């Protein structure tokens, strides 16, 4: 049991480090004297929240390839849809992510359960 918790903490720490490194890389590669594009930063952080919870909720199937494949497909779909939307929207209030997150979980969680149950 203790080894499993250490593994989980290592995964969570790796994700946190990746997010921080990604944000630092984004900020450091921006031309000087330019504004940060906060709607894209918010989208990245929102994506981490949405898929971070999904990953934690399905901890018992981390060893299944079908879980990770489905998660990556859903992540790509998420980015494509939001990339198109963000290019068309000038400002996107952060509070909207609260409602969008719930809507995404309503779609993602049952879909993941169904796909995983087909492969048991």
N, CA, C and O atoms as CSV, one atom per row, in Angstrom:
chain,resi,resn,atom,element,x,y,z
A,1,UNK,N,N,0.828,-1.190,0.000
A,1,UNK,CA,C,0.000,0.000,0.000
A,1,UNK,C,C,0.873,1.255,0.000
A,1,UNK,O,O,0.572,2.216,-0.707
A,2,UNK,N,N,1.928,1.254,0.771
A,2,UNK,CA,C,2.809,2.407,0.865
A,2,UNK,C,C,3.515,2.671,-0.456
A,2,UNK,O,O,3.679,3.827,-0.847
A,3,UNK,N,N,3.931,1.624,-1.145
A,3,UNK,CA,C,4.603,1.780,-2.432
A,3,UNK,C,C,3.664,2.395,-3.474
A,3,UNK,O,O,4.092,3.200,-4.300
A,4,UNK,N,N,2.403,2.020,-3.433
A,4,UNK,CA,C,1.413,2.586,-4.355
A,4,UNK,C,C,1.241,4.080,-4.101
A,4,UNK,O,O,1.139,4.860,-5.047
A,5,UNK,N,N,1.209,4.479,-2.850
A,5,UNK,CA,C,1.064,5.899,-2.518
A,5,UNK,C,C,2.290,6.698,-2.969
A,5,UNK,O,O,2.160,7.821,-3.455
A,6,UNK,N,N,3.462,6.122,-2.809
A,6,UNK,CA,C,4.692,6.782,-3.272
A,6,UNK,C,C,4.658,6.949,-4.783
A,6,UNK,O,O,5.045,7.995,-5.304
A,7,UNK,N,N,4.196,5.925,-5.487
A,7,UNK,CA,C,4.070,6.021,-6.946
A,7,UNK,C,C,3.087,7.120,-7.341
A,7,UNK,O,O,3.358,7.910,-8.245
A,8,UNK,N,N,1.949,7.163,-6.658
A,8,UNK,CA,C,0.946,8.193,-6.946
A,8,UNK,C,C,1.509,9.592,-6.701
A,8,UNK,O,O,1.292,10.498,-7.505
A,9,UNK,N,N,2.216,9.766,-5.616
A,9,UNK,CA,C,2.835,11.063,-5.333
A,9,UNK,C,C,3.873,11.427,-6.386
A,9,UNK,O,O,3.999,12.593,-6.761
A,10,UNK,N,N,4.612,10.437,-6.862
A,10,UNK,CA,C,5.608,10.688,-7.909
A,10,UNK,C,C,4.934,11.141,-9.193
A,10,UNK,O,O,5.413,12.063,-9.853
A,11,UNK,N,N,3.825,10.503,-9.556
A,11,UNK,CA,C,3.081,10.897,-10.757
A,11,UNK,C,C,2.524,12.308,-10.595
A,11,UNK,O,O,2.643,13.129,-11.504
A,12,UNK,N,N,1.926,12.591,-9.459
A,12,UNK,CA,C,1.357,13.918,-9.213
A,12,UNK,C,C,2.437,14.989,-9.212
A,12,UNK,O,O,2.227,16.086,-9.732
A,13,UNK,N,N,3.586,14.679,-8.633
A,13,UNK,CA,C,4.705,15.625,-8.615
A,13,UNK,C,C,5.234,15.851,-10.026
A,13,UNK,O,O,5.551,16.984,-10.390
A,14,UNK,N,N,5.332,14.801,-10.817
A,14,UNK,CA,C,5.804,14.940,-12.201
A,14,UNK,C,C,4.861,15.827,-13.016
A,14,UNK,O,O,5.311,16.641,-13.823
A,15,UNK,N,N,3.568,15.670,-12.806
A,15,UNK,CA,C,2.597,16.506,-13.519
A,15,UNK,C,C,2.746,17.966,-13.090
A,15,UNK,O,O,2.738,18.866,-13.929
A,16,UNK,N,N,2.881,18.194,-11.796
A,16,UNK,CA,C,3.049,19.567,-11.303
A,16,UNK,C,C,4.322,20.195,-11.843
A,16,UNK,O,O,4.320,21.360,-12.240
A,17,UNK,N,N,5.407,19.436,-11.861
A,17,UNK,CA,C,6.676,19.947,-12.393
A,17,UNK,C,C,6.536,20.249,-13.880
A,17,UNK,O,O,7.039,21.269,-14.350
A,18,UNK,N,N,5.866,19.383,-14.621
A,18,UNK,CA,C,5.673,19.609,-16.061
A,18,UNK,C,C,4.883,20.887,-16.317
A,18,UNK,O,O,5.203,21.643,-17.235
A,19,UNK,N,N,3.854,21.129,-15.510
A,19,UNK,CA,C,3.052,22.348,-15.671
A,19,UNK,C,C,3.906,23.580,-15.384
A,19,UNK,O,O,3.878,24.547,-16.145
A,20,UNK,N,N,4.657,23.546,-14.298
A,20,UNK,CA,C,5.494,24.693,-13.938
A,20,UNK,C,C,6.574,24.924,-14.987
A,20,UNK,O,O,6.809,26.064,-15.388
A,21,UNK,N,N,7.232,23.865,-15.435
A,21,UNK,CA,C,8.262,23.999,-16.473
A,21,UNK,C,C,7.649,24.537,-17.762
A,21,UNK,O,O,8.246,25.383,-18.429
A,22,UNK,N,N,6.466,24.054,-18.112
A,22,UNK,CA,C,5.782,24.549,-19.305
A,22,UNK,C,C,5.462,26.034,-19.214
A,22,UNK,O,O,5.663,26.776,-20.175
A,23,UNK,N,N,4.964,26.466,-18.061
A,23,UNK,CA,C,4.661,27.884,-17.873
A,23,UNK,C,C,5.929,28.738,-17.907
A,23,UNK,O,O,5.935,29.819,-18.496
A,24,UNK,N,N,6.998,28.257,-17.280
A,24,UNK,CA,C,8.265,28.995,-17.310
A,24,UNK,C,C,8.793,29.075,-18.740
A,24,UNK,O,O,9.279,30.123,-19.166
A,25,UNK,N,N,8.700,27.973,-19.479
A,25,UNK,CA,C,9.144,27.988,-20.878
A,25,UNK,C,C,8.316,28.966,-21.703
A,25,UNK,O,O,8.851,29.693,-22.541
A,26,UNK,N,N,7.022,28.979,-21.465
A,26,UNK,CA,C,6.143,29.899,-22.191
A,26,UNK,C,C,6.513,31.350,-21.898
A,26,UNK,O,O,6.636,32.168,-22.810
A,27,UNK,N,N,6.686,31.654,-20.628
A,27,UNK,CA,C,7.005,33.028,-20.237
A,27,UNK,C,C,8.385,33.432,-20.748
A,27,UNK,O,O,8.565,34.563,-21.199
A,28,UNK,N,N,9.345,32.540,-20.686
A,28,UNK,CA,C,10.714,32.895,-21.080
A,28,UNK,C,C,10.907,32.977,-22.593
A,28,UNK,O,O,11.870,33.595,-23.047
A,29,UNK,N,N,10.033,32.382,-23.373
A,29,UNK,CA,C,10.183,32.450,-24.829
A,29,UNK,C,C,9.392,33.585,-25.457
A,29,UNK,O,O,9.456,33.796,-26.668
A,30,UNK,N,N,8.648,34.314,-24.640
A,30,UNK,CA,C,7.885,35.456,-25.146
A,30,UNK,C,C,8.846,36.588,-25.487
A,30,UNK,O,O,9.823,36.806,-24.769
A,31,UNK,N,N,8.585,37.305,-26.564
A,31,UNK,CA,C,9.406,38.486,-26.854
A,31,UNK,C,C,9.301,39.500,-25.713
A,31,UNK,O,O,8.265,39.593,-25.054
A,32,UNK,N,N,10.366,40.250,-25.484
A,32,UNK,CA,C,10.328,41.239,-24.392
A,32,UNK,C,C,9.208,42.264,-24.607
A,32,UNK,O,O,8.841,42.586,-25.737
A,33,UNK,N,N,8.692,42.752,-23.510
A,33,UNK,CA,C,7.665,43.799,-23.511
A,33,UNK,C,C,6.360,43.389,-24.191
A,33,UNK,O,O,5.653,44.238,-24.735
A,34,UNK,N,N,6.041,42.118,-24.165
A,34,UNK,CA,C,4.755,41.676,-24.694
A,34,UNK,C,C,3.910,41.148,-23.536
A,34,UNK,O,O,4.421,40.615,-22.552
A,35,UNK,N,N,2.623,41.315,-23.691
A,35,UNK,CA,C,1.686,40.829,-22.672
A,35,UNK,C,C,1.570,39.306,-22.753
A,35,UNK,O,O,1.668,38.718,-23.830
A,36,UNK,N,N,1.361,38.691,-21.605
A,36,UNK,CA,C,1.075,37.263,-21.593
A,36,UNK,C,C,-0.353,37.055,-22.068
A,36,UNK,O,O,-1.240,37.850,-21.757
A,37,UNK,N,N,-0.569,36.003,-22.811
A,37,UNK,CA,C,-1.909,35.704,-23.300
A,37,UNK,C,C,-2.609,34.832,-22.256
A,37,UNK,O,O,-2.544,33.603,-22.305
A,38,UNK,N,N,-3.272,35.488,-21.323
A,38,UNK,CA,C,-3.843,34.813,-20.167
A,38,UNK,C,C,-4.958,33.851,-20.518
A,38,UNK,O,O,-5.201,32.908,-19.765
A,39,UNK,N,N,-5.648,34.050,-21.633
A,39,UNK,CA,C,-6.716,33.103,-21.960
A,39,UNK,C,C,-6.128,31.731,-22.299
A,39,UNK,O,O,-6.753,30.708,-22.022
A,40,UNK,N,N,-4.933,31.702,-22.896
A,40,UNK,CA,C,-4.281,30.418,-23.199
A,40,UNK,C,C,-3.698,29.791,-21.936
A,40,UNK,O,O,-3.744,28.572,-21.772
A,41,UNK,N,N,-3.160,30.602,-21.058
A,41,UNK,CA,C,-2.647,30.088,-19.787
A,41,UNK,C,C,-3.793,29.501,-18.977
A,41,UNK,O,O,-3.655,28.427,-18.393
A,42,UNK,N,N,-4.919,30.198,-18.938
A,42,UNK,CA,C,-6.090,29.687,-18.219
A,42,UNK,C,C,-6.582,28.376,-18.832
A,42,UNK,O,O,-6.990,27.465,-18.113
A,43,UNK,N,N,-6.542,28.285,-20.154
A,43,UNK,CA,C,-6.963,27.046,-20.817
A,43,UNK,C,C,-6.062,25.885,-20.420
A,43,UNK,O,O,-6.553,24.791,-20.142
A,44,UNK,N,N,-4.768,26.105,-20.390
A,44,UNK,CA,C,-3.825,25.042,-19.993
A,44,UNK,C,C,-4.105,24.607,-18.552
A,44,UNK,O,O,-4.185,23.413,-18.262
A,45,UNK,N,N,-4.250,25.568,-17.667
A,45,UNK,CA,C,-4.520,25.239,-16.267
A,45,UNK,C,C,-5.867,24.535,-16.117
A,45,UNK,O,O,-5.996,23.608,-15.317
A,46,UNK,N,N,-6.862,24.967,-16.874
A,46,UNK,CA,C,-8.163,24.305,-16.857
A,46,UNK,C,C,-8.039,22.862,-17.341
A,46,UNK,O,O,-8.639,21.956,-16.763
A,47,UNK,N,N,-7.278,22.655,-18.379
A,47,UNK,CA,C,-7.071,21.305,-18.906
A,47,UNK,C,C,-6.416,20.415,-17.856
A,47,UNK,O,O,-6.790,19.252,-17.704
A,48,UNK,N,N,-5.453,20.951,-17.143
A,48,UNK,CA,C,-4.802,20.193,-16.071
A,48,UNK,C,C,-5.829,19.813,-15.002
A,48,UNK,O,O,-5.811,18.688,-14.501
A,49,UNK,N,N,-6.713,20.731,-14.653
A,49,UNK,CA,C,-7.737,20.440,-13.643
A,49,UNK,C,C,-8.691,19.352,-14.146
A,49,UNK,O,O,-8.931,18.361,-13.457
A,50,UNK,N,N,-9.229,19.547,-15.347
A,50,UNK,CA,C,-10.217,18.593,-15.873
A,50,UNK,C,C,-9.615,17.191,-15.970
A,50,UNK,O,O,-10.175,16.233,-15.437
A,51,UNK,N,N,-8.483,17.076,-16.646
A,51,UNK,CA,C,-7.917,15.755,-16.877
A,51,UNK,C,C,-7.170,15.223,-15.661
A,51,UNK,O,O,-7.017,14.011,-15.511
A,52,UNK,N,N,-6.704,16.113,-14.794
A,52,UNK,CA,C,-6.099,15.658,-13.541
A,52,UNK,C,C,-7.102,14.936,-12.660
A,52,UNK,O,O,-6.798,13.892,-12.084
A,53,UNK,N,N,-8.294,15.496,-12.558
A,53,UNK,CA,C,-9.334,14.819,-11.785
A,53,UNK,C,C,-9.738,13.506,-12.444
A,53,UNK,O,O,-9.930,12.503,-11.756
A,54,UNK,N,N,-9.869,13.502,-13.755
A,54,UNK,CA,C,-10.239,12.258,-14.452
A,54,UNK,C,C,-9.192,11.183,-14.188
A,54,UNK,O,O,-9.533,10.034,-13.907
A,55,UNK,N,N,-7.927,11.552,-14.278
A,55,UNK,CA,C,-6.855,10.586,-14.024
A,55,UNK,C,C,-6.944,10.063,-12.594
A,55,UNK,O,O,-6.808,8.862,-12.362
A,56,UNK,N,N,-7.170,10.953,-11.640
A,56,UNK,CA,C,-7.238,10.497,-10.240
A,56,UNK,C,C,-8.479,9.635,-9.981
A,56,UNK,O,O,-8.420,8.696,-9.188
A,57,UNK,N,N,-9.594,9.942,-10.638
A,57,UNK,CA,C,-10.806,9.162,-10.445
A,57,UNK,C,C,-10.693,7.754,-11.016
A,57,UNK,O,O,-11.385,6.841,-10.565
A,58,UNK,N,N,-9.825,7.577,-12.005
A,58,UNK,CA,C,-9.668,6.262,-12.642
A,58,UNK,C,C,-8.345,5.615,-12.276
A,58,UNK,O,O,-7.759,4.888,-13.078
A,59,UNK,N,N,-7.879,5.875,-11.078
A,59,UNK,CA,C,-6.596,5.359,-10.609
A,59,UNK,C,C,-6.518,3.835,-10.702
A,59,UNK,O,O,-5.445,3.284,-10.948
A,60,UNK,N,N,-7.624,3.165,-10.512
A,60,UNK,CA,C,-7.625,1.700,-10.515
A,60,UNK,C,C,-7.371,1.095,-11.900
A,60,UNK,O,O,-7.112,-0.105,-11.998
A,61,UNK,N,N,-7.437,1.885,-12.960
A,61,UNK,CA,C,-7.202,1.354,-14.311
A,61,UNK,C,C,-6.005,2.005,-15.002
A,61,UNK,O,O,-5.906,1.981,-16.229
A,62,UNK,N,N,-5.107,2.579,-14.224
A,62,UNK,CA,C,-3.921,3.198,-14.811
A,62,UNK,C,C,-3.089,2.208,-15.618
A,62,UNK,O,O,-2.396,2.601,-16.556
A,63,UNK,N,N,-3.151,0.958,-15.267
A,63,UNK,CA,C,-2.354,-0.053,-15.951
A,63,UNK,C,C,-2.930,-0.495,-17.288
A,63,UNK,O,O,-2.301,-1.286,-17.991
A,64,UNK,N,N,-4.093,-0.014,-17.651
A,64,UNK,CA,C,-4.743,-0.432,-18.897
A,64,UNK,C,C,-4.432,0.557,-20.018
A,64,UNK,O,O,-4.598,1.767,-19.862
A,65,UNK,N,N,-3.988,0.031,-21.123
A,65,UNK,CA,C,-3.663,0.854,-22.286
A,65,UNK,C,C,-4.904,1.569,-22.821
A,65,UNK,O,O,-4.813,2.703,-23.292
A,66,UNK,N,N,-6.057,0.913,-22.751
A,66,UNK,CA,C,-7.287,1.512,-23.265
A,66,UNK,C,C,-7.623,2.801,-22.515
A,66,UNK,O,O,-8.162,3.735,-23.109
A,67,UNK,N,N,-7.317,2.863,-21.238
A,67,UNK,CA,C,-7.565,4.079,-20.468
A,67,UNK,C,C,-6.718,5.230,-20.995
A,67,UNK,O,O,-7.237,6.312,-21.268
A,68,UNK,N,N,-5.422,5.000,-21.137
A,68,UNK,CA,C,-4.515,6.062,-21.573
A,68,UNK,C,C,-4.777,6.464,-23.019
A,68,UNK,O,O,-4.679,7.642,-23.363
A,69,UNK,N,N,-5.105,5.506,-23.855
A,69,UNK,CA,C,-5.424,5.824,-25.251
A,69,UNK,C,C,-6.662,6.701,-25.331
A,69,UNK,O,O,-6.671,7.721,-26.021
A,70,UNK,N,N,-7.699,6.300,-24.626
A,70,UNK,CA,C,-8.941,7.073,-24.608
A,70,UNK,C,C,-8.713,8.463,-24.018
A,70,UNK,O,O,-9.251,9.449,-24.520
A,71,UNK,N,N,-7.917,8.539,-22.953
A,71,UNK,CA,C,-7.625,9.821,-22.323
A,71,UNK,C,C,-6.902,10.758,-23.302
A,71,UNK,O,O,-7.223,11.944,-23.378
A,72,UNK,N,N,-5.943,10.233,-24.035
A,72,UNK,CA,C,-5.198,11.057,-25.000
A,72,UNK,C,C,-6.115,11.526,-26.123
A,72,UNK,O,O,-6.026,12.676,-26.554
A,73,UNK,N,N,-6.987,10.655,-26.596
A,73,UNK,CA,C,-7.940,11.057,-27.644
A,73,UNK,C,C,-8.844,12.176,-27.125
A,73,UNK,O,O,-9.061,13.172,-27.816
A,74,UNK,N,N,-9.365,12.014,-25.921
A,74,UNK,CA,C,-10.228,13.048,-25.337
A,74,UNK,C,C,-9.461,14.349,-25.108
A,74,UNK,O,O,-10.016,15.435,-25.272
A,75,UNK,N,N,-8.204,14.242,-24.734
A,75,UNK,CA,C,-7.371,15.428,-24.538
A,75,UNK,C,C,-7.149,16.171,-25.850
A,75,UNK,O,O,-7.206,17.401,-25.884
A,76,UNK,N,N,-6.902,15.446,-26.911
A,76,UNK,CA,C,-6.723,16.069,-28.233
A,76,UNK,C,C,-8.029,16.740,-28.675
A,76,UNK,O,O,-8.015,17.867,-29.169
A,77,UNK,N,N,-9.145,16.047,-28.497
A,77,UNK,CA,C,-10.448,16.634,-28.855
A,77,UNK,C,C,-10.689,17.909,-28.040
A,77,UNK,O,O,-11.150,18.915,-28.579
A,78,UNK,N,N,-10.381,17.862,-26.758
A,78,UNK,CA,C,-10.529,19.019,-25.872
A,78,UNK,C,C,-9.708,20.199,-26.413
A,78,UNK,O,O,-10.220,21.313,-26.519
A,79,UNK,N,N,-8.454,19.957,-26.748
A,79,UNK,CA,C,-7.596,21.038,-27.239
A,79,UNK,C,C,-8.049,21.572,-28.592
A,79,UNK,O,O,-7.994,22.778,-28.830
A,80,UNK,N,N,-8.492,20.699,-29.469
A,80,UNK,CA,C,-8.952,21.156,-30.787
A,80,UNK,C,C,-10.178,22.058,-30.630
A,80,UNK,O,O,-10.229,23.153,-31.190
A,81,UNK,N,N,-11.155,21.590,-29.869
A,81,UNK,CA,C,-12.380,22.383,-29.683
A,81,UNK,C,C,-12.070,23.720,-29.019
A,81,UNK,O,O,-12.536,24.764,-29.475
A,82,UNK,N,N,-11.284,23.690,-27.944
A,82,UNK,CA,C,-10.983,24.932,-27.245
A,82,UNK,C,C,-10.063,25.845,-28.052
A,82,UNK,O,O,-10.181,27.067,-27.952
A,83,UNK,N,N,-9.161,25.293,-28.839
A,83,UNK,CA,C,-8.290,26.127,-29.676
A,83,UNK,C,C,-9.116,26.891,-30.703
A,83,UNK,O,O,-8.889,28.079,-30.936
A,84,UNK,N,N,-10.059,26.212,-31.303
A,84,UNK,CA,C,-10.940,26.884,-32.271
A,84,UNK,C,C,-11.753,27.969,-31.565
A,84,UNK,O,O,-11.869,29.090,-32.060
A,85,UNK,N,N,-12.308,27.627,-30.414
A,85,UNK,CA,C,-13.130,28.598,-29.673
A,85,UNK,C,C,-12.298,29.789,-29.210
A,85,UNK,O,O,-12.742,30.932,-29.318
A,86,UNK,N,N,-11.109,29.538,-28.701
A,86,UNK,CA,C,-10.282,30.622,-28.168
A,86,UNK,C,C,-9.796,31.582,-29.259
A,86,UNK,O,O,-9.584,32.768,-29.004
A,87,UNK,N,N,-9.627,31.071,-30.445
A,87,UNK,CA,C,-9.207,31.956,-31.545
A,87,UNK,C,C,-10.339,32.899,-31.961
A,87,UNK,O,O,-10.084,33.973,-32.507
A,88,UNK,N,N,-11.567,32.505,-31.707
A,88,UNK,CA,C,-12.725,33.311,-32.101
A,88,UNK,C,C,-13.229,34.221,-30.972
A,88,UNK,O,O,-13.960,35.179,-31.224
A,89,UNK,N,N,-12.839,33.923,-29.745
A,89,UNK,CA,C,-13.325,34.678,-28.591
A,89,UNK,C,C,-12.215,35.613,-28.115
A,89,UNK,O,O,-11.082,35.192,-27.880
A,90,UNK,N,N,-12.563,36.873,-27.980
A,90,UNK,CA,C,-11.577,37.870,-27.531
A,90,UNK,C,C,-11.249,37.711,-26.052
A,90,UNK,O,O,-10.080,37.654,-25.672
A,91,UNK,N,N,-12.279,37.638,-25.222
A,91,UNK,CA,C,-12.082,37.484,-23.778
A,91,UNK,C,C,-12.967,36.346,-23.293
A,91,UNK,O,O,-14.116,36.214,-23.714
A,92,UNK,N,N,-12.425,35.537,-22.413
A,92,UNK,CA,C,-13.161,34.392,-21.892
A,92,UNK,C,C,-13.056,34.416,-20.373
A,92,UNK,O,O,-12.022,34.035,-19.824
A,93,UNK,N,N,-14.109,34.857,-19.682
A,93,UNK,CA,C,-14.043,34.942,-18.220
A,93,UNK,C,C,-13.738,33.583,-17.586
A,93,UNK,O,O,-14.314,32.563,-17.964
A,94,UNK,N,N,-12.840,33.591,-16.634
A,94,UNK,CA,C,-12.387,32.363,-15.992
A,94,UNK,C,C,-13.524,31.622,-15.297
A,94,UNK,O,O,-13.488,30.394,-15.217
A,95,UNK,N,N,-14.509,32.317,-14.803
A,95,UNK,CA,C,-15.624,31.674,-14.099
A,95,UNK,C,C,-16.368,30.707,-15.020
A,95,UNK,O,O,-16.967,29.742,-14.544
A,96,UNK,N,N,-16.338,30.951,-16.314
A,96,UNK,CA,C,-17.011,30.054,-17.256
A,96,UNK,C,C,-16.418,28.646,-17.223
A,96,UNK,O,O,-17.111,27.666,-17.495
A,97,UNK,N,N,-15.135,28.556,-16.890
A,97,UNK,CA,C,-14.504,27.239,-16.829
A,97,UNK,C,C,-15.166,26.343,-15.785
A,97,UNK,O,O,-15.174,25.121,-15.936
A,98,UNK,N,N,-15.715,26.930,-14.739
A,98,UNK,CA,C,-16.398,26.138,-13.717
A,98,UNK,C,C,-17.536,25.335,-14.335
A,98,UNK,O,O,-17.681,24.140,-14.075
A,99,UNK,N,N,-18.326,25.992,-15.143
A,99,UNK,CA,C,-19.459,25.317,-15.781
A,99,UNK,C,C,-18.998,24.363,-16.880
A,99,UNK,O,O,-19.556,23.279,-17.048
A,100,UNK,N,N,-17.997,24.771,-17.608
A,100,UNK,CA,C,-17.471,23.930,-18.687
A,100,UNK,C,C,-16.827,22.673,-18.119
A,100,UNK,O,O,-16.969,21.591,-18.689
A,101,UNK,N,N,-16.114,22.809,-16.990
A,101,UNK,CA,C,-15.499,21.638,-16.362
A,101,UNK,C,C,-16.540,20.593,-15.998
A,101,UNK,O,O,-16.373,19.408,-16.287
A,102,UNK,N,N,-17.603,21.035,-15.370
A,102,UNK,CA,C,-18.670,20.102,-14.984
A,102,UNK,C,C,-19.264,19.444,-16.224
A,102,UNK,O,O,-19.512,18.238,-16.229
A,103,UNK,N,N,-19.492,20.229,-17.274
A,103,UNK,CA,C,-20.050,19.674,-18.515
A,103,UNK,C,C,-19.093,18.648,-19.128
A,103,UNK,O,O,-19.525,17.606,-19.621
A,104,UNK,N,N,-17.805,18.947,-19.095
A,104,UNK,CA,C,-16.837,17.991,-19.641
A,104,UNK,C,C,-16.815,16.706,-18.828
A,104,UNK,O,O,-16.748,15.618,-19.402
A,105,UNK,N,N,-16.870,16.810,-17.496
A,105,UNK,CA,C,-16.880,15.614,-16.664
A,105,UNK,C,C,-18.134,14.785,-16.899
A,105,UNK,O,O,-18.085,13.556,-16.852
A,106,UNK,N,N,-19.258,15.453,-17.151
A,106,UNK,CA,C,-20.508,14.746,-17.428
A,106,UNK,C,C,-20.374,13.914,-18.697
A,106,UNK,O,O,-20.999,12.860,-18.816
A,107,UNK,N,N,-19.569,14.373,-19.639
A,107,UNK,CA,C,-19.353,13.634,-20.875
A,107,UNK,C,C,-18.213,12.621,-20.721
A,107,UNK,O,O,-18.355,11.462,-21.111
A,108,UNK,N,N,-17.090,13.054,-20.157
A,108,UNK,CA,C,-15.881,12.231,-20.118
A,108,UNK,C,C,-16.021,11.019,-19.199
A,108,UNK,O,O,-15.684,9.904,-19.598
A,109,UNK,N,N,-16.508,11.218,-17.988
A,109,UNK,CA,C,-16.520,10.129,-17.005
A,109,UNK,C,C,-17.375,8.942,-17.460
A,109,UNK,O,O,-16.883,7.815,-17.417
A,110,UNK,N,N,-18.626,9.131,-17.893
A,110,UNK,CA,C,-19.385,7.965,-18.371
A,110,UNK,C,C,-18.755,7.322,-19.607
A,110,UNK,O,O,-18.778,6.101,-19.759
A,111,UNK,N,N,-18.198,8.144,-20.477
A,111,UNK,CA,C,-17.541,7.604,-21.668
A,111,UNK,C,C,-16.349,6.727,-21.279
A,111,UNK,O,O,-16.169,5.636,-21.821
A,112,UNK,N,N,-15.549,7.210,-20.347
A,112,UNK,CA,C,-14.392,6.426,-19.887
A,112,UNK,C,C,-14.850,5.126,-19.229
A,112,UNK,O,O,-14.266,4.068,-19.464
A,113,UNK,N,N,-15.890,5.206,-18.410
A,113,UNK,CA,C,-16.400,3.987,-17.761
A,113,UNK,C,C,-16.864,2.969,-18.788
A,113,UNK,O,O,-16.605,1.773,-18.660
A,114,UNK,N,N,-17.558,3.463,-19.811
A,114,UNK,CA,C,-18.076,2.559,-20.844
A,114,UNK,C,C,-16.929,1.911,-21.615
A,114,UNK,O,O,-16.943,0.700,-21.836
A,115,UNK,N,N,-15.956,2.686,-22.020
A,115,UNK,CA,C,-14.832,2.154,-22.803
A,115,UNK,C,C,-14.033,1.165,-21.974
A,115,UNK,O,O,-13.626,0.116,-22.474
A,116,UNK,N,N,-13.807,1.492,-20.711
A,116,UNK,CA,C,-13.033,0.590,-19.857
A,116,UNK,C,C,-13.808,-0.693,-19.573
A,116,UNK,O,O,-13.213,-1.769,-19.509
A,117,UNK,N,N,-15.127,-0.596,-19.402
A,117,UNK,CA,C,-15.922,-1.802,-19.108
A,117,UNK,C,C,-15.965,-2.741,-20.309
A,117,UNK,O,O,-16.122,-3.948,-20.128
A,118,UNK,N,N,-15.829,-2.223,-21.530
A,118,UNK,CA,C,-15.791,-3.083,-22.707
A,118,UNK,C,C,-14.541,-3.949,-22.733
A,118,UNK,O,O,-14.534,-5.015,-23.348
A,119,UNK,N,N,-13.487,-3.496,-22.070
A,119,UNK,CA,C,-12.193,-4.198,-22.125
A,119,UNK,C,C,-11.876,-4.943,-20.848
A,119,UNK,O,O,-10.707,-5.231,-20.593
A,120,UNK,N,N,-12.849,-5.263,-20.050
A,120,UNK,CA,C,-12.584,-6.028,-18.812
A,120,UNK,C,C,-12.728,-7.482,-19.052
A,120,UNK,O,O,-12.545,-8.280,-18.133
